[in-house]
Amino acid sequence: MINTKSGIDWIIEKLRNDQSPNGSWGYPFETGILTDAYMIILLRSLELDDEDLIQGLAKRIFSKQEENGAWKLFYDERNGNLTATVEAYYALVYSGYFPKNDKRLIAAKRFILANGGIEEVGMFTKVMLALTGQYKWPSYSPLPIEIILLPLHFPINFYSFSVFGRANLTPILILADKKFTIKTDKSPDLSDLQLNRESEGEWDRSDDYRSLYSFMKDGVESLLGLPNQLHQLALERAKKYMLEHLEPDGTFYSYYSSTFLMIFALLSLGYQKTDPVITTAVEGITAMKCEIDGYPHMQYTTAHVWNTSLISFCLQSAGVASDDPMVKKANQYLMEKQHRKFGDWVIHNSKTMPGGWGFSDINTINPDVDDTTASLRSLSRMMPPETQAWDRGITWVLSMQNDDGGWPAFEKNTNSKLLQFLPIEKGEFIIPDPSCADLTGRTLEFFGRYTNLSRDHTAIKKGIHWLLRNQERDGSWYGRWGIYYLYGTWAAITGLSAVGISVDHASIEKAVKWILEKQNKDGGWGESCYSDSKKTYVPLPASTLTHTAWALDALISVSEKPTTAIKRGMTYLLDNLEKSDWTTQYPKGQGMAGTFYVHYHSYRYIFPLAALANYHKKFD
């Protein structure tokens, strides 16, 4: 007999102690050293002498350096990551506290030069280097800024991009158009990191892109007006877009990267460093700072709503009453966070009122499907279906279904095939917002278990068909927002099961077989971040609590009794609940494959609690 009670009680007590006074859980949303490095560069560029913060961030960056001088994005990344190492090196030198002959920086430089130099870093890092005077802007803009003027009926227009793409590309288009550069007395010289200066000014331009660029240029020329007037109008429209999408805290869409870029874009348009829009934006991203292991870390955004919705729901699944003060405060917090403003999602979904939830506590205009169903799950035990908030949430999620039957994250039907030809590195992760298995599966699971929606409802049937059509040949599903195939397969299995797909269905059987084949000798599961670049499952050299919980939850949902595999997995989970090592710090989420990974500090409690609670309800 597996005794789940002690594990459940330990997690519940841990969560009770970690809850914030306002009812939320503010576990860190950790994204490596990228934002820490950029914060040092931003403060130095704006000549803001927050020395305590700069020194603290520098210490954190150094604490993550590998013995060979490099920085990694994840534990099993072989030798290190060139882009992360350049970002770290630049920030540390720009901080002013470390000379280039510091032995740690010498080791970092050696790694950079051995791996191709500064020319081989990612595109977004090149943008940062260019705008701070360390690299030459390309001789062409990645997109004509006039694209912002193209009408919605044009095959590619500003709203063909996902909201995340628009948020980051808008300031980049301004900066690239202006070829803006800002240097200070403290700016270092990184020219010694370059191997081939002739490569500057020509970033990447394929024949496919030239053809697409010409097509967009023709579209721009079809607009009424003189070229210079249109150009100036496009710059004004881009500035207006940024300023109209500021959150109350001054950040642009609540994201670190877009706010960072917006600050420089405004400077390129003539704003002073002391302008209130810029100082408020800096205060906004500074307020997202958290502390990890005694060091400051600049969060890319906060994850309060996501953490709180998942935790509150899991607590209730584990037997904590909905009128328990911990759950009551959490659900009250969630109720206050339901969106009431229209966001860009309305462009492709014009007949629906606001009613979703966003990811962070500062997000008021950018709801997403996953946070909305997660929040509604948590509220389902206390909120009668006829309440207005519940009805608005359900209506919004249903309205966001793509025409192909799946669900996206933020915006409906933004997955044009033409976008793949744009010369934007990792563009498939920032430009489109396609249907994905994790969101479609979790949405079906919500509808199937927590609403009285008929399983014959058109939306549910279309969602089922999308998942069945998009299963991988080996039986897995790719998860867009988690790591990766274990995440997507868990979401798909639990979703299909919740809406009546039989455990004997060939698709379920194939998926279960795939999960069982991936179980490690210790009884757990673990998947590498390399799965994204390899486009297939890559195992970790060790199991993790979160991956194990996902696999177990999927198996539990379609099993009539606790199988040997489930028992072994549960034993691993219970034996390792309190451990702390690299596996508990390994990324379990991603925003941009190969570049941007997320360590959710909350996941080591959320998903084990869900698996333990579901096992207890079904088998104990």
C-alpha atoms as one frame of an Amber mdcrd trajectory, in Angstrom:
protein
   0.000   0.000   0.000   1.305   3.449  -0.970   0.846   5.894   1.911   0.214
   9.239   0.238  -1.056  11.074   3.335   2.304  12.076   4.775   3.443  13.508
   1.429   0.177  15.368   0.892   0.269  16.819   4.415   3.907  17.939   4.029
   3.193  19.820   0.802   0.004  21.406   2.172   1.864  22.699   5.207   4.687
  24.026   3.039   2.200  25.886   0.817   0.325  27.257   3.818   3.541  28.767
   5.157   4.537  30.249   1.792   1.257  32.018   0.978   1.449  35.817   0.732
  -0.846  38.011   2.843  -2.921  38.938  -0.243  -3.735  35.265  -0.880  -1.313
  34.682  -3.764   1.862  32.635  -4.039   4.838  34.605  -5.317   7.211  31.750
  -6.064   9.980  32.949  -8.418   9.690  32.779 -12.177  13.384  32.138 -12.795
  14.885  32.536 -16.275  18.621  32.050 -15.903  20.931  35.080 -15.993  19.579
  36.800 -19.127  17.436  39.423 -17.377  20.088  39.955 -14.675  22.694  40.767
 -17.336  20.308  43.021 -19.254  19.424  44.895 -16.062  23.056  45.832 -15.461
  23.366  46.951 -19.096  20.121  48.962 -18.846  21.083  50.735 -15.619  24.534
  51.612 -16.954  23.073  52.811 -20.290  20.614  55.078 -18.466  23.357  56.138
 -16.018  21.267  55.042 -13.042  23.684  54.282 -10.231  21.830  51.566  -8.333
  25.105  50.081  -7.149  23.659  47.652  -4.610  21.477  46.072  -7.287  24.273
  46.029  -9.880  26.700  44.378  -7.467  24.091  41.859  -6.321  23.211  40.898
  -9.900  26.895  40.579 -10.792  27.460  38.230  -7.857  24.516  36.108  -8.964
  25.827  35.954 -12.535  29.275  34.852 -11.342  27.674  32.225  -9.084  26.288
  30.524 -12.204  29.567  30.394 -14.164  30.903  26.970 -15.126  34.507  25.844
 -14.576  35.322  26.324 -18.270  34.272  29.988 -18.066  30.917  29.561 -19.798
  27.333  29.924 -18.668  24.651  27.328 -19.385  20.904  27.526 -19.967  20.290
  24.101 -18.402  22.282  21.524 -16.449  22.984  19.052 -19.243  23.847  21.652
 -21.896  27.178  20.226 -22.935  29.970  22.794 -22.879  27.946  25.935 -22.318
  25.885  28.516 -24.180  27.643  31.132 -26.314  24.839  33.720 -26.226  24.417
  33.501 -22.437  28.187  33.749 -21.984  28.441  36.899 -24.124  25.532  38.476
 -22.218  27.126  37.630 -18.863  30.583  38.831 -19.930  29.239  42.130 -21.266
  27.212  42.849 -18.129  30.066  42.020 -15.782  32.545  44.239 -17.650  29.956
  47.050 -18.010  29.238  46.904 -14.274  32.644  48.506 -13.763  33.577  46.234
 -10.889  35.558  43.622 -12.821  38.513  44.285 -15.161  38.878  42.236 -18.323
  41.950  40.546 -16.818  39.844  38.999 -14.063  40.615  35.292 -14.444  36.914
  34.444 -14.596  36.375  36.877 -17.467  39.493  35.635 -19.244  38.003  32.124
 -19.118  34.672  33.450 -20.456  36.438  35.270 -23.312  38.348  32.121 -24.209
  35.054  30.215 -24.462  33.431  32.951 -26.570  36.279  33.059 -29.103  36.513
  29.263 -29.260  32.832  29.100 -30.162  32.722  31.616 -33.001  32.873  34.953
 -31.233  30.238  37.595 -30.847  29.039  37.118 -34.442  27.448  33.790 -33.533
  25.134  34.989 -30.750  21.361  34.978 -31.126  19.508  37.683 -33.023  17.932
  39.333 -29.986  21.331  39.590 -28.317  22.686  41.205 -31.490  19.891  43.786
 -31.210  20.937  44.546 -27.628  24.601  44.771 -28.667  23.753  47.039 -31.602
  21.650  49.477 -29.622  24.382  49.774 -26.976  27.109  50.386 -29.540  28.840
  47.000 -29.516  27.737  45.716 -32.909  26.719  47.205 -36.218  23.059  47.367
 -37.149  22.226  45.354 -40.291  22.119  47.255 -43.541  18.413  46.412 -43.788
  15.542  46.352 -41.303  14.197  42.851 -40.559  10.763  44.151 -41.565   9.654
  47.460 -43.097   8.253  49.458 -40.208   5.365  50.408 -42.490   4.004  46.882
 -41.926   2.239  48.411 -38.931   0.070  50.370 -41.404  -1.043  47.414 -43.529
  -4.770  46.618 -43.300  -5.987  43.457 -41.580  -7.027  41.891 -44.876  -3.455
  41.975 -46.208  -1.953  38.420 -46.026   0.763  39.604 -43.608   0.042  42.523
 -41.321   0.928  43.727 -37.841  -1.775  41.574 -36.264  -0.605  38.450 -38.081
   1.998  38.247 -35.305   1.247  36.934 -31.853   0.948  39.478 -29.072   4.366
  38.394 -27.760   5.811  38.933 -31.229   4.281  42.408 -31.522   5.442  43.393
 -28.046   9.079  42.634 -28.870   9.152  43.466 -32.573   7.539  46.902 -32.304
  10.468  48.519 -30.432  12.974  46.515 -32.504  11.471  47.895 -35.736  11.851
  51.434 -34.398  15.426  50.823 -33.238  16.481  49.104 -36.470  14.878  51.849
 -38.541  16.698  54.547 -36.564  19.883  52.434 -36.305  19.938  53.784 -32.757
  23.036  53.477 -30.588  23.687  54.719 -27.070  27.047  54.640 -25.314  28.248
  56.068 -22.005  31.595  56.815 -20.372  31.427  53.360 -18.790  30.688  51.470
 -22.020  33.270  48.713 -22.505  34.805  47.795 -25.849  33.804  44.285 -26.940
  35.563  44.397 -30.297  38.073  41.831 -28.995  35.242  39.291 -28.928  34.782
  39.499 -32.703  36.448  37.103 -35.108  35.073  38.426 -38.395  34.216  42.106
 -38.575  33.110  41.802 -42.186  30.047  39.838 -41.054  28.660  42.922 -39.302
  25.829  44.625 -41.106  24.561  41.461 -42.794  22.796  39.372 -40.172  20.838
  36.803 -42.170  18.809  37.128 -45.327  17.598  34.111 -47.280  16.208  34.127
 -50.809  12.795  33.141 -49.421  12.866  36.198 -47.215  13.893  38.538 -50.053
  10.806  37.420 -51.944   8.565  37.910 -48.899  10.137  41.279 -48.111   9.425
  42.375 -51.690   5.815  41.210 -51.290   5.413  43.267 -48.100   7.089  46.260
 -49.749   4.571  46.054 -52.597   1.800  46.055 -50.017   3.249  49.121 -48.335
   3.561  50.934 -51.669  -0.113  50.275 -52.352  -0.994  52.482 -49.362  -2.143
  55.989 -50.175   0.414  58.648 -49.296   3.959  59.776 -49.971   6.737  57.405
 -48.792   8.183  59.869 -46.286   4.765  60.619 -44.846   3.957  56.913 -44.545
   7.286  56.264 -42.889   6.729  58.954 -40.295   3.164  57.778 -39.740   4.447
  54.227 -39.144   6.929  55.456 -36.529   4.160  57.396 -34.775   1.843  54.385
 -34.909   4.536  52.158 -33.418   5.170  54.621 -30.595   1.438  54.929 -29.969
   1.091  51.130 -29.846   3.729  50.871 -27.124   2.316  53.699 -25.021  -1.245
  52.383 -25.298  -0.177  48.951 -24.040   1.541  49.995 -20.840   0.446  48.221
 -17.690  -0.354  50.259 -14.557   3.197  49.616 -13.287   4.684  51.198 -16.434
   5.918  48.005 -18.097   5.133  47.262 -21.722   2.845  44.215 -21.624   4.410
  43.226 -18.245   7.375  41.543 -19.998  10.984  42.380 -19.200  12.287  42.074
 -22.778   9.626  44.260 -24.411   9.948  46.903 -21.681  13.749  46.910 -22.004
  13.468  47.382 -25.772  10.715  49.991 -25.448  12.906  52.162 -23.221  15.609
  52.321 -25.896  13.038  52.784 -28.673  11.650  55.826 -26.859  15.178  57.204
 -26.458  15.658  56.803 -30.220  12.493  58.869 -30.749  13.852  61.758 -28.701
  12.665  60.941 -25.170  15.041  61.956 -22.391  16.417  59.403 -19.941  14.527
  61.215 -17.182  11.141  61.175 -18.952   8.432  59.847 -16.590   7.453  57.095
 -19.059  11.016  55.767 -18.965  11.587  56.160 -15.227   8.250  54.473 -14.480
   9.098  51.610 -16.831  12.430  51.104 -15.036  10.640  51.142 -11.687   8.178
  48.580 -13.039  10.781  46.036 -14.102  12.831  46.716 -10.964   9.766  45.870
  -8.866   9.729  42.390 -10.436  12.993  41.599  -8.648  12.959  38.585  -6.353
  15.589  36.859  -4.216  16.953  33.377  -4.913  19.643  31.775  -2.750  20.567
  35.140  -1.287  21.016  36.890  -4.657  18.678  39.304  -6.485  17.120  37.983
  -9.695  15.227  40.074 -12.221  12.140  38.095 -13.141  11.029  38.213 -16.770
   7.544  38.713 -15.370   5.783  37.542 -12.240   3.816  34.293 -12.040   1.432
  35.075  -9.197  -1.849  34.282 -10.965  -0.511  31.086 -12.531   1.003  29.896
  -9.244  -2.095  30.762  -7.251  -4.650  29.185  -9.579  -2.739  25.908  -9.798
  -1.923  25.754  -6.079  -5.432  26.627  -4.907  -6.945  23.991  -7.173  -4.472
  21.304  -6.077  -5.078  22.105  -2.417  -8.811  21.581  -2.920  -8.144  18.338
  -4.820  -6.056  17.202  -1.862  -8.979  17.702   0.526  -8.489  21.272   1.749
 -11.993  22.730   2.022 -12.954  25.637  -0.209 -13.831  27.636   2.925 -10.393
  27.051   4.476  -8.827  30.526   4.965  -5.886  29.576   2.729  -8.113  28.613
  -0.208 -10.612  31.381   0.468  -7.904  34.067   0.307  -6.433  32.519  -2.835
  -9.764  32.400  -4.631 -10.622  35.929  -3.577  -7.304  37.031  -5.081  -8.161
  35.203  -8.317 -11.612  36.786  -8.486  -9.992  40.227  -8.336  -7.648  39.337
 -11.194 -10.264  38.488 -13.814  -9.795  40.828 -16.766 -12.289  43.536 -17.546
 -10.394  45.370 -20.288 -10.213  44.525 -23.965  -6.777  43.513 -25.203  -5.367
  42.785 -28.645  -7.078  39.385 -28.563 -10.243  41.195 -29.642  -8.765  41.890
 -33.112  -9.339  38.258 -34.129 -12.171  37.615 -31.685 -14.382  40.659 -31.973
 -17.703  39.332 -30.702 -16.657  38.385 -27.160 -16.443  40.391 -23.943 -13.396
  40.240 -21.631 -13.412  37.437 -19.067 -10.030  35.751 -19.056  -7.139  35.742
 -16.632  -3.504  36.677 -17.245  -0.269  35.121 -16.027   1.145  37.799 -13.735
  -0.269  40.005 -11.013   0.451  43.112 -13.111  -1.223  41.826 -16.274  -4.545
  43.545 -17.053  -4.836  43.397 -20.876  -3.228  40.155 -22.006  -5.243  37.139
 -20.786  -4.422  33.611 -21.893  -6.379  30.390 -22.221  -4.251  28.340 -19.808
  -4.446  30.832 -16.940  -8.171  31.228 -17.510  -9.001  27.522 -17.276  -6.592
  27.165 -14.328  -8.317  29.997 -12.462 -11.772  28.650 -13.267 -10.744  25.195
 -12.007  -9.765  26.697  -8.694 -13.008  28.664  -8.462 -15.244  25.792  -9.590
 -16.036  24.536  -6.087 -17.071  27.932  -4.745 -18.596  29.556  -7.809 -22.030
  28.443  -9.031 -22.082  28.031 -12.830 -24.665  30.765 -13.188 -22.478  33.528
 -11.760 -21.435  36.267 -14.145 -17.686  35.841 -13.593 -17.887  32.109 -14.293
 -20.013  32.630 -17.389 -17.674  35.325 -18.739 -14.666  33.052 -18.242 -16.259
  30.052 -19.972 -17.503  32.202 -22.865 -14.068  33.720 -23.357 -12.299  30.326
 -23.458 -14.821  28.882 -25.919 -14.476  31.923 -28.164 -10.690  31.535 -28.296
 -10.740  28.146 -30.032  -8.841  28.257 -33.320 -10.531  27.334 -36.566  -8.402
  24.163 -36.684 -10.033  22.946 -33.436  -7.124  23.459 -31.057  -6.539  26.213
 -28.520  -3.748  28.826 -28.643  -2.293  30.695 -25.692  -3.089  34.376 -26.295
  -4.692  35.049 -29.660  -6.975  33.299 -32.071  -5.939  32.218 -35.586  -2.458
  33.773 -35.597  -0.513  31.014 -37.300   0.008  32.123 -40.915   2.368  29.838
 -42.845   3.895  32.934 -44.495   5.439  33.945 -41.172   7.952  31.091 -41.293
   9.857  32.920 -44.032  10.611  35.968 -41.891  14.326  36.275 -40.972  13.697
  36.166 -37.241  15.677  33.632 -35.269  13.436  31.305 -33.244  10.577  33.070
 -34.989   8.356  30.007 -34.690   8.279  30.600 -30.935   7.578  34.337 -30.886
   5.714  35.207 -34.075   2.814  32.705 -34.336   0.487  31.554 -31.559  -0.579
  28.141 -32.853  -2.839  25.505 -31.363  -0.808  23.263 -29.091  -1.377  19.948
 -27.341  -0.788  21.181 -23.788  -3.353  23.979 -24.026  -5.874  21.935 -26.013
  -5.574  18.997 -23.619  -5.870  21.117 -20.480  -8.839  23.016 -21.920 -10.656
  19.769 -22.731  -9.851  18.450 -19.250 -11.395  21.561 -17.736 -14.558  21.373
 -19.833 -14.911  17.641 -19.227 -14.510  17.656 -15.445 -15.616  21.076 -14.209
 -18.440  22.234 -16.464 -21.764  20.766 -17.617 -20.780  21.190 -21.261 -22.030
  18.216 -23.254 -19.353  15.971 -24.708 -21.192  16.371 -27.990 -20.549  20.120
 -27.902 -18.952  21.248 -31.163 -15.969  22.820 -29.409 -15.169  19.618 -27.537
 -15.497  17.441 -30.624 -13.240  19.782 -32.609 -10.695  19.794 -29.781 -10.655
  15.997 -29.656 -10.120  15.779 -33.405  -7.260  18.277 -33.229  -5.456  16.251
 -30.559  -5.929  12.950 -32.351  -4.657  14.482 -35.596  -1.601  15.984 -33.954
  -0.328  13.022 -31.981   3.291  12.160 -32.788   4.001   8.868 -34.508   5.565
   7.417 -31.361   2.377   8.112 -29.364   3.480  11.303 -27.588   2.356  14.910
 -27.957   4.631  17.949 -28.043   3.947  20.459 -25.258   4.630  24.051 -26.285
   4.899  25.678 -22.841   6.458  22.914 -20.762   9.385  20.511 -21.143   8.157
  18.963 -23.626   6.802  15.621 -24.711   6.030  14.466 -21.166   4.163  17.732
 -20.594   2.186  17.567 -23.827   1.390  13.866 -23.452   0.176  14.326 -19.872
  -2.099  17.191 -20.941  -3.453  15.296 -23.951  -4.157  12.035 -22.090  -5.901
  13.719 -19.151  -7.844  15.965 -21.538  -9.043  13.180 -23.813  -9.926  10.998
 -20.833 -11.991  13.809 -19.274 -14.172  14.180 -22.369 -14.989  10.511 -22.725
 -12.245   9.009 -24.895 -11.939   5.390 -23.750  -8.762   4.025 -22.207  -8.990
   1.359 -24.917  -8.797   3.940 -27.693  -5.741   3.292 -29.865  -4.446   6.815
 -29.321  -4.553   6.489 -25.516  -2.996   3.021 -25.571  -0.150   4.267 -27.762
   0.449   7.256 -25.494   0.445   5.137 -22.328   2.915   2.719 -23.920   5.174
   5.666 -24.781   5.120   6.950 -21.186   5.881   3.506 -19.760   8.857   3.141
 -22.096  10.325   6.402 -20.760  10.267   5.407 -17.077  13.717   5.453 -15.493
  15.245   2.694 -13.364  14.632   4.711 -10.201  10.888   4.745 -10.963  10.718
   8.385 -12.017  10.802  10.306 -15.281  13.034  13.126 -16.527  13.181  14.958
 -19.864  15.971  17.163 -21.207  15.613  20.653 -22.629  17.387  19.207 -25.668
  14.058  17.673 -26.719  13.119  20.949 -28.406  16.144  21.252 -30.689  16.226
  17.505 -31.399  12.465  17.490 -32.122  12.200  14.204 -30.245  12.231  13.000
 -26.641  15.674  13.237 -24.999  15.919  11.721 -21.497  17.657  13.438 -18.608
  20.376  11.509 -16.771  18.128  11.638 -13.682  14.448  11.843 -12.774  12.723
  15.032 -11.638   9.755  15.489  -9.311   7.758  17.477 -11.856   8.271  15.192
 -14.854   7.471  12.199 -12.659   4.280  13.850 -11.437   3.131  14.592 -15.005
   3.728  11.004 -16.109   2.026   9.589 -13.027  -1.002  11.846 -13.305  -1.480
  10.742 -16.911  -1.225   7.049 -16.006  -3.511   7.415 -12.979  -6.198   9.082
 -15.120  -6.512   6.015 -17.396  -5.766   3.157 -14.979  -8.336   1.107 -13.091
  -5.825  -0.012 -10.456  -2.335   1.015  -9.348   0.005  -0.745 -11.759   3.619
  -1.640 -10.986   4.807   1.391 -12.978   2.525   3.711 -11.015   3.641   2.235
  -7.675   7.314   2.659  -8.606   6.655   6.243  -9.658   4.771   7.033  -6.470
   7.582   5.567  -4.385  10.091   7.772  -6.196   7.880  10.817  -5.638   7.353
  10.212  -1.925  11.014   9.381  -1.283  12.236  12.571  -2.959   9.671  15.229
  -2.046  12.087  17.199   0.129  15.246  16.833  -1.931  17.074  19.849  -3.332
  19.574  19.401  -6.144  20.003  20.258  -9.820  16.927  18.201 -10.745  14.677
  20.381  -8.583  16.166  23.497 -10.218  16.004  22.183 -13.782  13.745  24.182
 -16.158  10.230  22.767 -16.550   8.932  25.495 -18.863  10.105  27.364 -21.926
   9.312  30.503 -23.841  11.703  30.158 -26.758  13.336  26.811 -27.544  17.111
  26.827 -27.341  17.135  30.323 -25.858  14.685  30.946 -23.026  13.842  28.425
 -20.306  11.863  28.794 -17.101  12.412  27.276 -13.681   9.053  27.514 -11.910
   9.854  27.295  -8.206   6.241  26.335  -7.529   6.144  23.236  -9.748   7.970
  20.948  -7.315   4.950  21.324  -4.984   2.050  21.764  -7.420   2.324  18.721
  -9.643   3.467  16.178  -7.034   0.510  17.301  -4.904  -1.831  16.827  -7.872
  -0.499  13.319  -8.568  -0.611  12.299  -4.907  -4.137  13.672  -4.475  -5.437
  11.944  -7.604  -3.828   8.649  -6.583  -5.342   8.959  -3.105  -8.848   9.678
  -4.442  -8.790   6.896  -7.001  -6.924   4.060  -5.316  -6.701   4.559  -1.539
